[in-house]
Amino acid sequence: MRRKTQKEYSQVASVNTLCKSVPNVKNTVIKNCNLYSDKNGVKHIRIQARPNKWHENDCPFCHKSCPVYDKHSSRPTIWRGLDRGGILVEVEYQTHRIICPEHGVYVAEVPWAYPGSRFTKDFDLTAAWFASYLPRSTTSYFMRVDWETVGRCVNRALHDLEPERSRRLDGLVNIGIDETSYKKGHKYITVIVNHDTNTVVWASEGHGKSVLEKFYKQLTPEQLSSIKVVTGDGAKWITECVNEYTPGCARCVDPFHVVEWAMTALDEVRKDIWHDAYSEYKQVKKDNPRGKGRPKKDAPGLAIVKAAKAKADEIKGSAYALGKAPEHLSEKQQLRVNLIASQNPRLYRAYLLKEQLRLLLKLTNVDEAEDELKRWLWKASHSRIPAFKELYQKIRRHKTHILSTIRYGMSNARIEATNNKIKLIIRKAYGFRNIQNMLDMVYLVCSDIRIPLPNRKLNAA
């Protein structure tokens, strides 16, 4: 026999009690329960329920008891509940309308469902939980609903768990701004992340100054004054909004984007040199035409053609090695960089400028970083490399922002991670037709909201 390790309780439950546990709410009276099969042979449990007399005339929004507006409808309303052992569960009730002094005429609240929903609260919450982890098609198949219905379940669950989303805007200190694509054809959403909580506080369709202004205009003077640091890429529209709405806060440019600018300039130099080397190879090949058949090893001009081709190929294949930090280079890649240093001084100088910029961004002392940045700007302006002269102008414009990044030790790493999470949401859903459904998923997944599941503790794994 099993040894009892704790005090156990059991009671004989009536059918009425079991049926009452299906909606999983209080203030409900069970009138009847039927089991039937539809024309497809699928079994259903139909539970006839009603709110108790103290709550049958409640407003669905303020939950206050209100005067009755009209009588019960002639046809009952049916709500889908969570399946029980593969059997579809339905809750039936003849609704009526009430008139609320504050909200007007609405269908009276039922305790087992959200306003306007034809599913129980447990159903909506469970569908939202599945949608946050699984592809929407899988969720709709398992829950036996249309995939568009899953989006509405997520929307209702989100608004129940977080009725006041504007609270996310309270007490913002360090925020990150970025845009991420969600659809082909340059379709973007702008996302703002709270660095301190690692949660999305605001998201909207589109990008640019006009979109970001919507965020700033809905903030109160107290909320604006609490913002101290704003991180982002070097976009002009971010800087303009920061200067206009929060002139006292520090604008930081993400170090990753600064190094990316240098990488773009370096690659531009590499491509120019490769084009020159390839043109030289074609000219050498033209000047030393190949005869019929396989050429002899000591054929005149063959060594010159091979050397010209090897030089062009070496530059073409150096992109990966030039992009890596010296401490991460393999032995073969280090040999390639050494070869470039001896044969292509201009490309090697561009590589050194990229590395010097990357290293100064790792400094923690602002004064030291400022001296190094001044030295780098002088080198870039006197490099005689057009791509790095353009980069010099860009870095000089963002000099204050770069130093603020070093001073506060802030980066856009959190928001880039959030962007990856958003892309995963989109990929799992195979895209979104409705932009609001996508934003609801972003708010739900990229937050600290925990979706309660029926008959288990919220803190359970």
MOSULJO-V724252 format. One record per residue. N is the residue number from 1. RES is the residue in one small letter. PSI is psi in degrees with one decimal (999 if undefined). Layout:
N/RES/PSI
N/RES/PSI
This chain:
1/m/148.7
2/r/136.0
3/r/126.3
4/k/122.5
5/t/-11.0
6/q/163.2
7/k/127.1
8/e/145.8
9/y/143.3
10/s/150.7
11/q/152.0
12/v/120.3
13/a/137.2
14/s/166.1
15/v/-37.2
16/n/-41.5
17/t/-41.1
18/l/-41.9
19/c/-33.4
20/k/-24.8
21/s/-13.9
22/v/-51.1
23/p/-20.4
24/n/39.2
25/v/162.0
26/k/179.0
27/n/36.3
28/t/139.2
29/v/130.2
30/i/124.6
31/k/-40.7
32/n/166.2
33/c/129.1
34/n/146.9
35/l/126.2
36/y/166.6
37/s/139.3
38/d/-173.9
39/k/-20.0
40/n/2.0
41/g/9.3
42/v/130.8
43/k/142.7
44/h/145.1
45/i/118.0
46/r/114.4
47/i/120.4
48/q/116.4
49/a/169.2
50/r/154.6
51/p/153.0
52/n/167.2
53/k/-19.3
54/w/-14.8
55/h/11.2
56/e/-11.4
57/n/29.8
58/d/146.3
59/c/136.6
60/p/-9.4
61/f/-49.5
62/c/-9.3
63/h/22.8
64/k/148.9
65/s/132.9
66/c/162.5
67/p/149.1
68/v/134.4
69/y/-41.0
70/d/177.0
71/k/173.9
72/h/145.1
73/s/153.7
74/s/-30.2
75/r/131.6
76/p/151.8
77/t/141.5
78/i/131.8
79/w/137.4
80/r/134.4
81/g/178.2
82/l/140.0
83/d/147.8
84/r/106.7
85/g/35.6
86/g/-2.9
87/i/129.3
88/l/134.0
89/v/133.5
90/e/143.7
91/v/128.3
92/e/137.2
93/y/140.7
94/q/107.1
95/t/165.4
96/h/168.7
97/r/151.1
98/i/163.5
99/i/115.4
100/c/131.5
101/p/-27.0
102/e/-39.6
103/h/-14.2
104/g/-154.8
105/v/123.4
106/y/159.9
107/v/134.5
108/a/148.3
109/e/140.3
110/v/134.4
111/p/-14.6
112/w/-2.9
113/a/156.5
114/y/155.7
115/p/131.0
116/g/-0.9
117/s/149.3
118/r/26.5
119/f/152.9
120/t/162.9
121/k/-41.0
122/d/-37.3
123/f/-48.6
124/d/-44.7
125/l/-40.9
126/t/-41.1
127/a/-40.1
128/a/-39.0
129/w/-45.6
130/f/-41.9
131/a/-26.9
132/s/-12.8
133/y/-24.9
134/l/160.6
135/p/148.0
136/r/-34.5
137/s/-38.6
138/t/-42.6
139/t/-45.8
140/s/-35.1
141/y/-44.8
142/f/-40.3
143/m/-6.9
144/r/48.5
145/v/167.4
146/d/149.9
147/w/-28.0
148/e/-31.0
149/t/-32.7
150/v/-40.4
151/g/-39.2
152/r/-34.5
153/c/-42.9
154/v/-43.0
155/n/-45.6
156/r/-40.9
157/a/-42.7
158/l/-44.7
159/h/-22.4
160/d/-42.8
161/l/-27.7
162/e/78.1
163/p/-28.7
164/e/86.0
165/r/-21.6
166/s/-15.6
167/r/-22.3
168/r/-21.7
169/l/-4.7
170/d/138.1
171/g/25.5
172/l/132.9
173/v/-54.6
174/n/115.3
175/i/154.7
176/g/139.1
177/i/133.6
178/d/161.0
179/e/150.4
180/t/143.0
181/s/143.7
182/y/-2.7
183/k/155.0
184/k/154.4
185/g/28.8
186/h/49.2
187/k/121.8
188/y/157.7
189/i/145.3
190/t/131.1
191/v/135.9
192/i/127.1
193/v/138.7
194/n/113.4
195/h/-30.7
196/d/-30.4
197/t/-8.7
198/n/43.2
199/t/152.2
200/v/124.5
201/v/-19.3
202/w/141.0
203/a/145.2
204/s/154.3
205/e/142.5
206/g/178.1
207/h/164.0
208/g/177.7
209/k/-41.5
210/s/-33.6
211/v/-45.7
212/l/-29.8
213/e/-29.3
214/k/-39.8
215/f/-49.2
216/y/-34.3
217/k/-21.3
218/q/-1.4
219/l/143.0
220/t/163.8
221/p/-36.6
222/e/-40.9
223/q/-37.0
224/l/-40.7
225/s/-21.3
226/s/-18.1
227/i/124.0
228/k/-33.3
229/v/133.9
230/v/121.6
231/t/157.2
232/g/-174.3
233/d/-166.1
234/g/19.4
235/a/134.7
236/k/-35.0
237/w/-28.8
238/i/-45.3
239/t/-41.2
240/e/-43.0
241/c/-40.2
242/v/-45.0
243/n/-31.9
244/e/-43.1
245/y/-31.2
246/t/67.7
247/p/-19.7
248/g/-6.7
249/c/162.4
250/a/132.4
251/r/120.3
252/c/138.9
253/v/130.1
254/d/128.1
255/p/-33.8
256/f/-42.4
257/h/-34.8
258/v/-45.9
259/v/-34.4
260/e/-37.7
261/w/-45.7
262/a/-38.3
263/m/-39.5
264/t/-43.2
265/a/-42.6
266/l/-42.2
267/d/-33.0
268/e/-42.6
269/v/-44.3
270/r/-41.8
271/k/-40.6
272/d/-44.8
273/i/-37.3
274/w/-41.5
275/h/-41.4
276/d/-43.8
277/a/-37.7
278/y/-37.7
279/s/-39.5
280/e/-40.8
281/y/-43.5
282/k/-37.5
283/q/-42.9
284/v/-41.0
285/k/-35.6
286/k/-38.4
287/d/-20.7
288/n/72.8
289/p/144.9
290/r/134.9
291/g/-175.6
292/k/146.8
293/g/-176.9
294/r/128.6
295/p/149.9
296/k/156.3
297/k/-33.0
298/d/21.4
299/a/139.2
300/p/133.2
301/g/-15.0
302/l/-43.4
303/a/-36.4
304/i/-42.7
305/v/-44.0
306/k/-39.8
307/a/-40.9
308/a/-40.0
309/k/-41.1
310/a/-37.7
311/k/-44.7
312/a/-42.9
313/d/-35.4
314/e/-41.7
315/i/-41.3
316/k/-38.3
317/g/10.7
318/s/-1.0
319/a/-45.1
320/y/-42.2
321/a/-39.6
322/l/-25.9
323/g/-21.1
324/k/154.9
325/a/148.1
326/p/-35.5
327/e/-12.8
328/h/3.5
329/l/140.8
330/s/171.8
331/e/-41.3
332/k/-40.7
333/q/-36.6
334/q/-39.2
335/l/-38.1
336/r/-42.1
337/v/-40.5
338/n/-37.8
339/l/-40.4
340/i/-39.9
341/a/-34.1
342/s/-26.4
343/q/-24.1
344/n/79.4
345/p/-37.1
346/r/-44.3
347/l/-36.9
348/y/-36.3
349/r/-38.6
350/a/-40.0
351/y/-42.3
352/l/-38.4
353/l/-40.2
354/k/-44.2
355/e/-39.7
356/q/-38.5
357/l/-41.3
358/r/-41.6
359/l/-37.1
360/l/-25.0
361/l/-15.2
362/k/-7.2
363/l/150.3
364/t/-18.7
365/n/119.4
366/v/-41.3
367/d/-44.2
368/e/-40.9
369/a/-37.9
370/e/-41.4
371/d/-43.6
372/e/-37.0
373/l/-39.7
374/k/-42.0
375/r/-40.8
376/w/-42.8
377/l/-39.4
378/w/-44.3
379/k/-43.1
380/a/-39.4
381/s/-22.9
382/h/18.3
383/s/-16.4
384/r/26.5
385/i/110.0
386/p/-42.5
387/a/-38.2
388/f/-19.8
389/k/-37.0
390/e/-41.1
391/l/-35.9
392/y/-43.7
393/q/-40.9
394/k/-44.2
395/i/-37.1
396/r/-38.3
397/r/-35.1
398/h/16.8
399/k/-47.7
400/t/-39.8
401/h/-38.5
402/i/-42.1
403/l/-34.0
404/s/-37.0
405/t/-43.7
406/i/-37.8
407/r/-44.1
408/y/-7.8
409/g/32.5
410/m/149.4
411/s/173.9
412/n/22.1
413/a/-40.9
414/r/-44.4
415/i/-30.0
416/e/-38.0
417/a/-38.0
418/t/-40.1
419/n/-40.1
420/n/-37.7
421/k/-38.9
422/i/-41.8
423/k/-34.6
424/l/-39.5
425/i/-45.7
426/i/-41.7
427/r/-40.6
428/k/-33.8
429/a/-3.3
430/y/40.0
431/g/164.6
432/f/130.5
433/r/-34.0
434/n/116.8
435/i/-32.0
436/q/-36.2
437/n/-39.0
438/m/-43.1
439/l/-37.4
440/d/-41.2
441/m/-37.7
442/v/-46.8
443/y/-34.8
444/l/-47.0
445/v/-41.7
446/c/54.6
447/s/-177.7
448/d/18.2
449/i/131.3
450/r/124.5
451/i/119.4
452/p/133.2
453/l/149.1
454/p/140.8
455/n/33.6
456/r/154.6
457/k/148.3
458/l/-34.0
459/n/4.7
460/a/147.6
461/a/999
